[in-house]
């Protein structure tokens, strides 16, 4: 195995710890939870005891102030084990990271203490029924009422919806271009409700539903940062999460599919030799390995840059974040599809797991800013730079 030049000793140790934990506790549940579309709540205390639910928090609140690189490593290993748990952790890490970067000290203390009082997860509420990547088109509105805010709106496709303890919400506060704010809302707040759990193609077992705000009243203390900071937080902090979130999870998915395909191709024989020795299969494996390693290196380098620039990530680095998301998620889709092909009829059957990995990989080309949107933003910046 090649040395990871972007990892320090601590990061490498965390990776090994997560690998062991995932192999012992998460992987054994994957097939059953996928088949039953069941959220494995029993994992939350295990993840909490290992410190995995609170990693982005400052050390004084029980976290390790985890870097983007560390969070990426954790999510890659979780993605390898059971991809559904990747977005569950990502949707918890994102609010923690945002509050750590943009929250005021008293907000951080209240939020972090609540999140550590028991094994807790959070949710990131941005998309709406009529808009996903076009975040400026959101209609959820927060109106100041004395020392409180009244929130109305619906958020769609919210991972951890209905099971999270806290919901980090992006909302409009007015009609001007940058009239956005960020709030944290507790699950027991009056007026907060949830739609039915969605039935999905992949990532089965992962909770996802509408989160509905009807005259929800929250105090000023629930406003993260200042009024008008919402777009800055989304642009500078949240957008950088793609490289340690969706990109990292799909690295794990792709690696898992490659390992299964390579092992099968070496064991399966046809015409007196393993099928891996046939050029048609051997070249597929070579391409899978090459694209996975290229994706890993791009993700590692991007996280290295993000860690050095947060909370004000440059547009050059954000462009590379988009590249990493495209590269890793497209590679995972290609690798999982090829893995199904290499396994032939077995690949189409649940027993060999690669069909689940293929279904799971597809989601990441869509969520967290679709790959078409990422390409549109990149192409716009390229044209602008040469104008």
C-alpha positions, -999 to 999 in steps of 0.1 A, spaced: 0 0 0 13 34 -9 21 59 18 -5 87 20 16 119 18 -14 140 28 -19 121 61 -2 128 94 2 99 119 -30 109 137 -51 108 105 -37 74 96 -45 61 131 -81 74 129 -85 57 95 -75 23 110 -98 28 140 -127 35 117 -119 5 95 -120 -18 124 -151 -3 139 -169 -5 105 -159 -41 99 -170 -51 133 -203 -32 137 -215 -16 104 -207 -40 76 -226 -69 93 -258 -48 92 -255 -35 57 -274 -61 37 -301 -66 63 -308 -29 66 -307 -24 29 -332 -52 23 -356 -40 50 -350 -3 44 -343 0 81 -323 27 98 -298 10 122 -304 32 153 -284 7 173 -252 21 157 -256 56 172 -243 46 207 -214 27 191 -205 57 169 -209 80 199 -186 59 222 -160 59 194 -162 97 192 -174 97 156 -205 117 161 -187 147 176 -154 149 157 -159 184 142 -165 199 176 -137 218 195 -119 197 220 -134 215 250 -168 202 240 -157 166 234 -146 167 198 -112 167 181 -118 198 159 -115 174 130 -101 188 97 -116 183 63 -90 156 57 -99 137 88 -136 139 81 -130 127 45 -110 97 57 -138 88 82 -165 91 55 -145 71 29 -142 42 53 -179 44 62 -188 45 25 -167 14 20 -186 -4 47 -223 8 43 -228 39 21 -261 47 37 -243 57 69 -222 82 50 -249 108 45 -261 102 81 -227 113 94 -222 140 68 -255 156 77 -244 156 113 -209 169 106 -221 197 84 -241 216 111 -213 209 136 -187 223 112 -208 254 104 -215 262 140 -178 257 149 -168 280 120 -196 307 121 -213 304 155 -208 328 184 -192 313 215 -224 311 235 -242 295 205 -214 269 202 -215 261 239 -253 256 239 -254 236 207 -224 214 213 -235 206 249 -269 195 236 -254 174 209 -232 156 234 -258 150 261 -267 118 244 -258 101 211 -272 127 187 -274 133 150 -283 165 131 -298 175 97 -288 200 70 -318 217 56 -313 235 23 -332 220 -7 -369 228 -12 -397 213 -33 -390 237 -62 -352 242 -59 -321 222 -51 -289 236 -66 -306 270 -72 -304 279 -35 -312 316 -41 -347 305 -52 -356 292 -18 -389 304 -3 -385 294 33 -388 327 52 -377 338 87 -394 370 100 -383 389 131 -409 391 158 -396 409 188 -367 388 201 -378 358 182 -379 346 146 -410 331 129 -401 305 103 -423 291 76 -414 268 47 -407 232 36 -373 216 31 -372 185 9 -350 154 7 -335 161 42 -312 133 53 -318 124 90 -353 140 87 -375 128 115 -347 112 135 -322 141 140 -322 160 173 -312 193 156 -320 209 122 -296 234 107 -318 256 84 -310 280 56 -337 306 53 -345 339 36 -350 369 58 -360 393 31 -363 398 -6 -329 412 -14 -302 390 -31 -283 382 1 -311 382 26 -303 347 40 -297 335 75 -288 302 92 -307 289 122 -306 258 144 -340 243 154 -345 216 179 -367 186 170 -393 194 198 -399 230 186 -436 237 182 -446 238 145 -418 216 133 -431 184 116 -420 158 91 -433 142 59 -433 105 51 -400 87 48 -391 85 11 -387 52 -8 -354 53 -26 -335 35 -53 -304 33 -31 -290 44 2 -318 22 18 -321 24 55 -312 61 55 -339 84 68 -349 111 43 -381 132 43 -396 166 41 -390 189 71 -419 213 75 -418 246 94 -452 261 102 -450 293 123 -420 279 141 -407 303 167 -371 304 177 -351 329 198 -323 350 186 -298 326 201 -307 301 174 -295 325 147 -260 313 137 -237 343 131 -255 375 120 -285 383 98 -273 382 62 -245 357 69 -264 329 54 -251 331 18 -215 337 30 -217 306 52 -232 285 23 -207 298 -2 -175 297 20 -181 269 44 -209 246 32 -198 244 -5 -164 232 6 -180 202 22 -184 184 -11 -148 172 -11 -149 157 23 -186 146 20 -200 132 -12 -166 128 -28 -152 109 1 -181 86 6 -180 76 -31 -143 68 -28 -153 42 -3 -181 28 -25 -158 26 -55 -130 8 -35 -155 -17 -21 -168 -25 -56 -133 -28 -70 -122 -51 -42 -151 -74 -48 -146 -74 -86 -109 -80 -84 -112 -109 -60 -140 -125 -81 -120 -121 -113 -90 -138 -98 -111 -167 -85 -135 -173 -113 -122 -195 -141 -132 -198 -177 -114 -218 -205 -88 -230 -181 -77 -197 -165 -90 -169 -142 -110 -144 -160 -87 -116 -147 -61 -129 -172 -83 -121 -202 -75 -87 -215 -111 -76 -216 -114 -81 -178 -78 -72 -169 -80 -38 -186 -113 -31 -169 -96 -37 -135 -66 -16 -145 -89 13 -154 -109 9 -122 -77 11 -101 -63 40 -120 -95 61 -118 -100 53 -81 -64 64 -72 -67 95 -93 -99 104 -75 -83 97 -41 -54 120 -48 -76 148 -61 -99 145 -30 -68 144 -7 -52 175 -23 -85 194 -23 -91 188 14 -55 198 22 -63 232 5 -97 236 22 -81 230 56 -56 258 50 -82 283 39 -113 278 60 -135 297 68 -127 318 37 -121 293 10 -109 308 -23 -128 305 -55 -99 286 -70 -101 260 -43 -139 259 -45 -135 251 -82 -113 222 -73 -139 211 -48 -163 208 -77 -137 189 -97 -132 165 -68 -169 159 -64 -174 152 -102 -143 130 -104 -150 109 -74 -188 104 -79 -185 97 -117 -157 72 -110 -178 54 -83 -207 51 -108 -184 37 -135 -165 14 -112 -196 -1 -96 -212 -6 -130 -181 -23 -143 -180 -44 -111 -215 -57 -118 -204 -65 -154 -173 -84 -143 -193 -105 -119 -218 -112 -147 -250 -129 -135 -237 -129 -100 -233 -92 -101 -270 -88 -107 -278 -107 -76 -279 -93 -41 -255 -119 -26 -224 -103 -41 -233 -68 -29 -221 -49 -60 -257 -42 -72 -262 -24 -39 -230 -4 -43 -242 6 -79 -276 18 -66 -259 37 -38 -233 54 -60 -259 69 -83 -273 91 -55 -240 110 -52 -240 122 -88 -272 140 -79 -271 151 -42 -248 178 -28 -250 198 -60 -255 177 -91 -226 170 -113 -242 189 -141 -244 220 -119 -207 215 -109 -197 213 -146 -218 244 -153 -201 264 -126 -166 252 -136 -172 260 -173 -185 294 -164 -153 301 -144 -131 288 -172 -148 311 -198 -145 340 -175 -108 334 -169 -101 335 -206 -123 364 -215 
